[in-house]
Amino acid sequence: MKVAVGLLLLAAAACDSAEPPLPVPVHETVRLTPHAPEAVLTVPADNGGKMLVEITRVDNPELREVTLIVAFEGEKDAPQRFSLYPPDRAARMAVRVPPGARRMRVRIESRETLPALVEVRAAIFPR
């Protein structure tokens, strides 16, 4: 019995040779609410022209539609817009960062009442 268990553990260790993905360095987190639907995040200097915007928590039990708007300070292009679907779940979006951008404005909008909470964090795009 001990030999069989040992062989199973050895086989499991040999099959699990794939390395887990490296953690994404989180730069900053903000909480958006109906009273504070907008915030400014610092853009990391070593962003390589792209970064991740992650919705880590959503308090939206009524399933109201939610749009996240991302705009960079000094950007000439239109803001980047993302609709959460399903509107009560976490999400991750890759955004392009214009050269020289140092600040990113994030805002939630809805044609309905805003959800109680949308937690957003900026993370460096994995390379």
C-alpha positions as CSV (number, residue, x, y, z in Angstrom):
1,M,0.0,0.0,0.0
2,K,2.8,2.5,0.9
3,V,4.6,1.6,-2.3
4,A,1.4,2.3,-4.4
5,V,0.9,5.7,-2.7
6,G,4.5,6.6,-3.2
7,L,4.3,5.7,-6.9
8,L,1.2,7.7,-7.3
9,L,2.8,10.7,-5.7
10,L,5.9,10.3,-7.9
11,A,3.7,10.1,-11.0
12,A,1.7,13.1,-10.0
13,A,4.9,15.1,-9.5
14,A,6.3,14.1,-12.9
15,C,3.1,15.0,-14.7
16,D,2.9,18.4,-13.0
17,S,6.0,19.8,-14.7
18,A,4.3,22.9,-16.1
19,E,5.4,26.0,-14.1
20,P,2.6,28.2,-12.7
21,P,2.2,31.6,-14.4
22,L,4.2,34.4,-12.8
23,P,2.1,36.8,-10.7
24,V,1.3,40.1,-12.3
25,P,2.7,43.0,-10.3
26,V,-0.1,45.1,-9.1
27,H,0.5,48.8,-9.2
28,E,-2.5,50.5,-7.6
29,T,-6.2,49.8,-6.6
30,V,-9.2,52.1,-6.4
31,R,-12.8,51.7,-5.4
32,L,-15.4,53.3,-7.6
33,T,-18.9,54.0,-6.1
34,P,-22.0,56.1,-7.0
35,H,-20.5,58.9,-4.8
36,A,-17.0,58.6,-6.3
37,P,-17.4,57.1,-9.8
38,E,-14.0,58.3,-11.1
39,A,-10.4,58.0,-9.9
40,V,-6.9,58.6,-11.2
41,L,-4.2,55.9,-11.2
42,T,-0.5,56.3,-11.7
43,V,0.8,54.6,-14.9
44,P,4.0,52.6,-14.2
45,A,7.0,54.0,-16.2
46,D,8.0,50.5,-17.4
47,N,4.7,49.7,-19.1
48,G,6.0,48.8,-22.5
49,G,3.0,50.5,-24.2
50,K,0.3,48.4,-22.6
51,M,-1.0,47.5,-19.2
52,L,-3.8,45.6,-17.5
53,V,-6.9,47.1,-16.0
54,E,-8.5,44.6,-13.7
55,I,-12.0,44.7,-12.2
56,T,-11.3,42.7,-9.0
57,R,-14.7,43.1,-7.3
58,V,-18.2,44.2,-8.3
59,D,-21.1,44.7,-6.0
60,N,-24.0,44.7,-8.5
61,P,-26.6,42.2,-7.5
62,E,-29.3,43.9,-9.6
63,L,-27.1,43.2,-12.7
64,R,-27.2,46.8,-13.9
65,E,-25.1,47.4,-17.1
66,V,-21.7,48.9,-16.3
67,T,-19.2,50.6,-18.6
68,L,-15.6,51.2,-17.5
69,I,-14.0,54.2,-19.3
70,V,-10.2,54.4,-19.4
71,A,-8.5,57.6,-20.5
72,F,-4.8,58.6,-20.3
73,E,-3.7,62.1,-19.4
74,G,-2.7,63.9,-22.6
75,E,-4.1,61.2,-24.9
76,K,-5.5,62.6,-28.1
77,D,-7.5,59.4,-29.0
78,A,-11.0,58.7,-27.7
79,P,-11.1,57.0,-24.3
80,Q,-11.1,53.2,-24.2
81,R,-14.5,51.8,-23.2
82,F,-15.3,48.3,-21.8
83,S,-18.7,46.9,-20.9
84,L,-18.7,44.4,-18.0
85,Y,-20.4,41.2,-19.0
86,P,-21.7,39.6,-16.9
87,P,-22.1,42.9,-15.0
88,D,-21.5,41.4,-11.6
89,R,-18.2,39.5,-12.3
90,A,-14.5,40.4,-12.2
91,A,-12.8,41.1,-15.5
92,R,-9.4,41.9,-17.0
93,M,-8.7,44.1,-20.0
94,A,-5.5,45.0,-21.7
95,V,-5.2,48.7,-22.6
96,R,-2.7,50.5,-24.8
97,V,-0.7,53.2,-23.1
98,P,0.3,56.2,-25.1
99,P,3.9,57.2,-25.0
100,G,4.8,59.4,-22.0
101,A,1.5,58.8,-20.2
102,R,1.9,59.1,-16.4
103,R,-1.8,59.2,-15.2
104,M,-4.8,57.1,-16.1
105,R,-8.4,58.2,-15.3
106,V,-10.9,55.4,-14.8
107,R,-14.6,56.0,-14.5
108,I,-17.8,53.9,-14.3
109,E,-21.0,54.8,-16.2
110,S,-24.4,53.3,-16.6
111,R,-27.7,54.2,-18.2
112,E,-29.2,52.8,-14.9
113,T,-28.2,53.5,-11.3
114,L,-24.4,52.8,-10.8
115,P,-23.5,49.7,-8.9
116,A,-22.6,50.0,-5.2
117,L,-18.9,49.2,-5.8
118,V,-16.5,48.5,-8.7
119,E,-13.0,47.8,-7.5
120,V,-10.3,48.5,-10.2
121,R,-6.6,47.9,-10.2
122,A,-3.8,48.7,-12.6
123,A,-1.3,46.0,-13.2
124,I,1.8,45.8,-15.4
125,F,1.2,43.6,-18.5
126,P,3.1,40.3,-18.2
127,R,6.0,40.0,-20.6
